[in-house]
Amino acid sequence: MINIIVACGLDRVIGRKGKLPWEIKEDWEYFLDTTRDGVLIMGRNCFTEFKSYAKEREVIVLTRNPNLRFKHAQSAPSLQAAISRAEALGRKIWICGGENIYREAMPYADLLYITKINRKYDGDVYFPPWEEVFHNEISRKEIRANDLSLEFLVFAK
Ligand SMILES: NC(=O)c1ccc[n+]([C@@H]2O[C@H](COP(=O)([O-])OP(=O)(O)OC[C@H]3O[C@@H](n4cnc5c(N)ncnc54)[C@H](OP(=O)(O)O)[C@@H]3O)[C@@H](O)[C@H]2O)c1
């Protein structure tokens, strides 16, 4: 099974200057818990932020540079190559971004795990429009995190 996982502020913003635009413990813990036993596929920029967690995870980093090597992670030259490699491991596959990888993965993904954060953040990376692709809400949980509200939603096609 191939899942996309993302957290968005208002306007679908997901990143700023190579990092998350927010520091929300509940959001990060949800991401780590949800993806714990799977294979994570992410772009080279995302891995820069994630690399300190890679040791305990199965991670495949997308890069078109065949000379790059990543500590505690494999690399793959395309999304298809990464998915094939992940499928061979027989575990759930989590597409973890960034922007173009999300866009490319949407046709292949079974489920979308989207966390909506009800605040506007400055950003330079956005989650692509998804509402036309994932129609069926199958789970919803709302929590308060300090003065924020977070909705953990799961959609099928
Ligand atoms: N809020 C969230 O849930 C969330 C999730 C993910 C990311 N983010 C944020 O988004 C930002 C990072 O995302 P990004 O879009 O800037 O970068 P990214 O996707 O992490 O990395 C881009 C790089 O990945 C490689 N790549 C991308 N598509 C590829 C493909 N199809 N085949 C092979 N390689 C491919 C290329 O590396 P090479 O240049 O080496 O070829 C490309 O330069 C950060 O700010 C991060 O915090 C937020």
The ligand as an SDF file (V2000), in Angstrom:
LIG
                    3D

 48 52  0  0  0  0  0  0  0  0999 V2000
    4.6720   19.8870    5.9990 N   0  0  0  0  0  0  0  0  0  0  0  0
    5.0100   18.7190    5.5010 C   0  0  0  0  0  0  0  0  0  0  0  0
    4.3200   17.7080    5.7100 O   0  0  0  0  0  0  0  0  0  0  0  0
    6.2360   18.6010    4.6560 C   0  0  0  0  0  0  0  0  0  0  0  0
    6.5460   17.4010    4.0350 C   0  0  0  0  0  0  0  0  0  0  0  0
    7.6500   17.3470    3.2120 C   0  0  0  0  0  0  0  0  0  0  0  0
    8.4470   18.4620    3.0300 C   0  0  0  0  0  0  0  0  0  0  0  0
    8.1310   19.6010    3.6740 N   0  0  0  0  0  0  0  0  0  0  0  0
    8.9530   20.8130    3.4470 C   0  0  0  0  0  0  0  0  0  0  0  0
    9.2020   20.9430    2.0560 O   0  0  0  0  0  0  0  0  0  0  0  0
   10.5310   21.3960    1.8280 C   0  0  0  0  0  0  0  0  0  0  0  0
   11.3110   20.3500    1.0560 C   0  0  0  0  0  0  0  0  0  0  0  0
   10.6280   20.0140   -0.1240 O   0  0  0  0  0  0  0  0  0  0  0  0
   11.1440   20.4170   -1.5950 P   0  0  0  0  0  0  0  0  0  0  0  0
    9.9840   20.2800   -2.4950 O   0  0  0  0  0  0  0  0  0  0  0  0
   11.8440   21.7400   -1.4820 O   0  0  0  0  0  0  0  0  0  0  0  0
   12.3090   19.3770   -1.8870 O   0  0  0  0  0  0  0  0  0  0  0  0
   12.4180   17.7770   -1.9170 P   0  0  0  0  0  0  0  0  0  0  0  0
   11.3560   17.1810   -2.7490 O   0  0  0  0  0  0  0  0  0  0  0  0
   12.5970   17.2420   -0.5440 O   0  0  0  0  0  0  0  0  0  0  0  0
   13.8290   17.6310   -2.6290 O   0  0  0  0  0  0  0  0  0  0  0  0
   13.9890   18.0460   -3.9740 C   0  0  0  0  0  0  0  0  0  0  0  0
   15.0830   17.1990   -4.5680 C   0  0  0  0  0  0  0  0  0  0  0  0
   14.6770   15.8270   -4.5830 O   0  0  0  0  0  0  0  0  0  0  0  0
   15.1470   15.2090   -5.7670 C   0  0  0  0  0  0  0  0  0  0  0  0
   13.9770   14.8090   -6.5610 N   0  0  0  0  0  0  0  0  0  0  0  0
   12.7380   15.3580   -6.5800 C   0  0  0  0  0  0  0  0  0  0  0  0
   11.9270   14.6840   -7.4170 N   0  0  0  0  0  0  0  0  0  0  0  0
   12.6780   13.6880   -7.9310 C   0  0  0  0  0  0  0  0  0  0  0  0
   12.4000   12.6490   -8.8620 C   0  0  0  0  0  0  0  0  0  0  0  0
   11.1900   12.4910   -9.4200 N   0  0  0  0  0  0  0  0  0  0  0  0
   13.3920   11.7860   -9.1910 N   0  0  0  0  0  0  0  0  0  0  0  0
   14.6270   11.9110   -8.6270 C   0  0  0  0  0  0  0  0  0  0  0  0
   14.9420   12.8720   -7.7370 N   0  0  0  0  0  0  0  0  0  0  0  0
   13.9790   13.7520   -7.4050 C   0  0  0  0  0  0  0  0  0  0  0  0
   16.0000   16.2260   -6.4840 C   0  0  0  0  0  0  0  0  0  0  0  0
   17.2920   16.0610   -5.9060 O   0  0  0  0  0  0  0  0  0  0  0  0
   18.6560   16.3540   -6.7380 P   0  0  0  0  0  0  0  0  0  0  0  0
   18.6810   17.8460   -6.9080 O   0  0  0  0  0  0  0  0  0  0  0  0
   19.7350   15.8270   -5.8460 O   0  0  0  0  0  0  0  0  0  0  0  0
   18.5420   15.6010   -8.0270 O   0  0  0  0  0  0  0  0  0  0  0  0
   15.3710   17.5330   -6.0200 C   0  0  0  0  0  0  0  0  0  0  0  0
   16.2540   18.6360   -6.1150 O   0  0  0  0  0  0  0  0  0  0  0  0
   11.0980   21.6670    3.2070 C   0  0  0  0  0  0  0  0  0  0  0  0
   10.8220   23.0210    3.5410 O   0  0  0  0  0  0  0  0  0  0  0  0
   10.3260   20.7160    4.0960 C   0  0  0  0  0  0  0  0  0  0  0  0
   10.2640   21.1550    5.4400 O   0  0  0  0  0  0  0  0  0  0  0  0
    7.0630   19.6920    4.4820 C   0  0  0  0  0  0  0  0  0  0  0  0
  1  2  1  0
  2  3  2  0
  2  4  1  0
  4  5  1  0
  4 48  2  0
  5  6  2  0
  6  7  1  0
  7  8  2  0
  8  9  1  0
  8 48  1  0
  9 10  1  0
  9 46  1  0
 10 11  1  0
 11 12  1  0
 11 44  1  0
 12 13  1  0
 13 14  1  0
 14 15  2  0
 14 16  1  0
 14 17  1  0
 17 18  1  0
 18 19  2  0
 18 20  1  0
 18 21  1  0
 21 22  1  0
 22 23  1  0
 23 24  1  0
 23 42  1  0
 24 25  1  0
 25 26  1  0
 25 36  1  0
 26 27  1  0
 26 35  1  0
 27 28  2  0
 28 29  1  0
 29 30  1  0
 29 35  2  0
 30 31  1  0
 30 32  2  0
 32 33  1  0
 33 34  2  0
 34 35  1  0
 36 37  1  0
 36 42  1  0
 37 38  1  0
 38 39  2  0
 38 40  1  0
 38 41  1  0
 42 43  1  0
 44 45  1  0
 44 46  1  0
 46 47  1  0
M  CHG  2   8   1  16  -1
M  END
$$$$
